[in-house]
């Protein structure tokens, strides 16, 4: 169904907030937008709306880095498994029973928030990377197809590779871009990309970009540690709310 005026206003606010979070800490746009949108619409519809904002912002993050070729050569097995996992699990996001996807999304948000509160410094050894990367990619893809959120376990894994700061930001952009394209393919495969939703996704792009600009200002004038803590507290509350709604 076409978006109503109230939905357009809510969509603008949600993607402005999600873009602000991404601009401030470098990630979080799909996590925040999926979490909030799933409170007002089915997860499959919410995932379709975030496609263009996620793709454009992550392509910018990917192409602005210094080592795209080297990262692609290193991470291509993981990216392939992300794609396969997403395509295989996309049916869960578009299922009509309406319970599995919100429950999985809420669990992912809770897990991500709890992980964000820890100071555990995990490092992946060179001997483990050839098999652990594809495994993390497959799990990330499975959760992407089921929930529309592609941060677990990709973000902790890439952070554990010990990449330089700019390389890590670019690697995250690569993973998020591949996940977004795979999610779009999965939704199209299950006929969950009607024209009205693509139009809404295009509408969401402007507030997302505006939010990224605001997030950059926030990052320069506030403590990143405090902002991250507030972000993870918000995700934890949101995840608990979604799980509660899905089981009642």
C-alpha positions in Angstrom: 0.0 0.0 0.0 1.2 3.6 -0.7 2.6 5.4 2.3 0.2 7.8 4.2 1.2 11.3 5.3 1.7 10.1 8.9 3.9 7.3 7.7 6.0 9.7 5.7 6.5 12.0 8.7 7.5 9.0 10.8 9.7 7.7 8.1 11.5 11.0 7.9 12.1 11.2 11.6 13.3 7.6 11.9 15.8 7.9 9.1 17.1 11.2 10.3 17.8 9.6 13.7 19.3 6.5 12.1 21.5 8.6 9.8 22.6 10.7 12.8 23.7 7.6 14.6 25.6 6.4 11.6 27.3 9.8 11.1 28.3 9.9 14.7 29.7 6.4 15.3 30.1 5.0 11.7 27.4 2.3 11.8 23.8 1.7 13.1 21.6 3.0 10.2 19.9 -0.4 9.4 19.9 -1.4 13.1 18.1 1.7 14.3 15.8 2.0 11.3 14.7 -1.7 11.3 14.2 -1.6 15.1 11.9 1.5 14.9 10.1 0.7 11.7 9.3 -2.8 12.8 7.1 -1.3 15.6 4.8 0.2 12.9 5.0 -2.2 9.9 6.0 -5.8 9.0 9.8 -6.4 9.0 9.8 -7.2 5.2 8.3 -3.8 4.4 10.7 -2.1 6.8 13.7 -3.9 5.2 12.6 -2.7 1.7 12.4 0.9 2.9 15.9 0.9 4.2 17.5 -0.4 1.1 18.4 2.8 -0.7 19.6 4.8 2.4 21.7 1.8 3.4 23.1 1.2 0.0 24.1 4.9 -0.8 25.5 5.6 2.7 27.6 2.4 2.7 28.8 2.9 -0.9 30.1 6.3 0.2 31.8 4.7 3.2 33.3 1.9 1.0 34.6 4.1 -1.9 36.2 6.7 0.4 38.6 4.3 1.9 42.2 3.7 0.8 42.5 -0.1 0.3 39.4 -1.3 -1.5 41.3 -3.8 -3.7 43.3 -5.3 -0.9 40.2 -5.7 1.3 38.2 -7.3 -1.5 40.9 -9.9 -2.0 41.1 -10.6 1.7 37.4 -10.7 2.5 35.8 -12.1 -0.6 35.1 -15.6 0.9 33.3 -13.9 3.8 31.3 -11.7 1.4 30.3 -14.6 -0.7 29.0 -16.4 2.3 27.1 -13.3 3.4 25.4 -13.3 0.1 24.5 -17.0 0.2 23.3 -16.9 3.8 21.1 -13.8 3.0 19.5 -15.4 0.0 18.8 -18.7 1.8 17.1 -17.0 4.8 15.3 -14.1 3.1 12.0 -16.1 3.2 11.9 -15.7 7.0 11.7 -11.9 6.7 8.8 -12.0 4.3 6.9 -14.8 6.0 3.2 -14.0 6.7 3.1 -15.5 10.2 4.7 -12.3 11.5 6.4 -13.8 14.5 9.8 -15.3 13.6 11.4 -12.2 12.0 10.5 -9.7 14.8 11.6 -12.2 17.5 15.0 -12.7 15.7 15.4 -8.9 15.2 14.7 -8.2 18.9 17.2 -10.9 19.9 19.9 -9.5 17.5 19.4 -6.0 19.0 19.7 -7.2 22.5 22.8 -9.2 21.7 24.4 -6.3 19.9 23.6 -3.9 22.7 25.0 -6.3 25.4 28.1 -6.8 23.2 28.5 -3.1 23.0 28.7 -2.8 26.8 31.6 -5.2 27.1 35.3 -4.3 26.8 36.2 -7.8 25.5 39.2 -7.4 23.0 38.9 -10.3 20.7 41.5 -11.0 18.0 41.4 -13.4 15.1 44.6 -15.2 14.3 45.9 -15.7 10.8 45.3 -19.4 11.0 41.7 -19.0 12.0 40.8 -16.3 9.4 40.4 -18.7 6.4 37.6 -20.7 8.0 36.2 -18.2 10.6 35.6 -15.5 8.0 33.3 -17.6 5.8 31.5 -18.9 8.9 30.9 -15.4 10.2 29.7 -14.4 6.8 27.2 -17.2 6.6 25.8 -16.4 10.0 25.7 -12.7 9.2 23.9 -13.5 6.0 21.4 -15.8 7.7 20.6 -13.1 10.3 20.4 -10.4 7.5 17.8 -12.4 5.6 15.8 -13.1 8.7 15.9 -9.7 10.3 17.2 -7.0 7.9 20.0 -6.2 10.3 23.6 -7.1 9.2 25.9 -6.2 12.1 26.1 -9.6 14.0 28.6 -11.2 13.9 30.2 -9.2 11.0 31.1 -6.1 13.0 32.8 -7.9 15.9 34.6 -10.2 13.5 36.0 -7.4 11.3 36.9 -5.4 14.4 38.9 -8.5 15.6 41.0 -8.6 12.5 43.2 -5.7 13.9 42.7 -3.5 10.9 43.8 0.1 10.9 41.0 2.6 11.6 40.5 3.7 7.9 40.7 0.1 6.7 38.2 -1.0 9.3 35.7 1.7 8.3 36.1 0.7 4.7 35.8 -3.0 5.5 32.5 -2.3 7.3 31.3 -0.4 4.3 32.2 -3.4 2.1 30.3 -5.8 4.3 27.3 -3.5 4.7 27.1 -2.9 0.9 27.2 -6.6 0.1 24.6 -7.3 2.7 22.3 -4.6 1.4 22.6 -5.8 -2.2 22.0 -9.4 -1.1 19.0 -8.4 1.0 17.5 -6.5 -2.0 18.0 -9.6 -4.2 16.4 -11.8 -1.5 13.4 -9.5 -1.2 13.0 -9.3 -4.9 13.2 -13.1 -5.1 10.3 -13.3 -2.7 8.4 -10.5 -4.5 8.6 -8.1 -1.6 9.8 -5.0 -3.5 6.7 -3.2 -4.7 7.1 0.2 -6.4 5.5 2.1 -3.5 8.2 0.8 -1.1 11.0 1.7 -3.5 9.6 5.2 -3.7 9.5 5.3 0.1 13.1 4.1 0.2 14.1 6.9 -2.1 12.2 9.4 0.1 14.1 8.0 3.1 17.5 8.7 1.5 17.4 12.5 2.0 16.7 12.4 5.8 19.3 9.7 6.2 22.0 11.8 4.4 20.9 14.8 6.5 21.2 12.8 9.6 24.7 11.7 8.7 25.6 15.4 8.4 24.1 16.0 11.8 25.9 13.0 13.2 29.2 14.4 12.0 28.5 17.5 14.0 27.6 15.5 17.1 30.8 13.4 16.8 32.9 16.6 16.7 31.2 18.2 19.7 30.5 15.3 22.1 32.2 12.4 23.8 32.1 9.3 21.6 32.0 7.1 24.6 28.9 8.7 26.1 27.1 8.7 22.7 27.9 5.0 22.2 26.6 4.1 25.7 23.4 6.0 25.0 23.1 4.2 21.6 23.5 0.8 23.1 21.1 1.5 26.0 18.5 2.6 23.4 19.1 -0.6 21.3 18.7 -2.8 24.4 15.4 -1.1 25.3 14.2 -1.4 21.7 15.2 -5.0 21.4 13.4 -6.0 24.6 10.2 -4.1 23.4 10.3 -5.9 20.1 10.8 -9.4 21.7 8.0 -8.7 24.2 5.6 -7.6 21.4 6.4 -10.7 19.3 5.7 -13.2 22.0 2.5 -11.6 23.2 
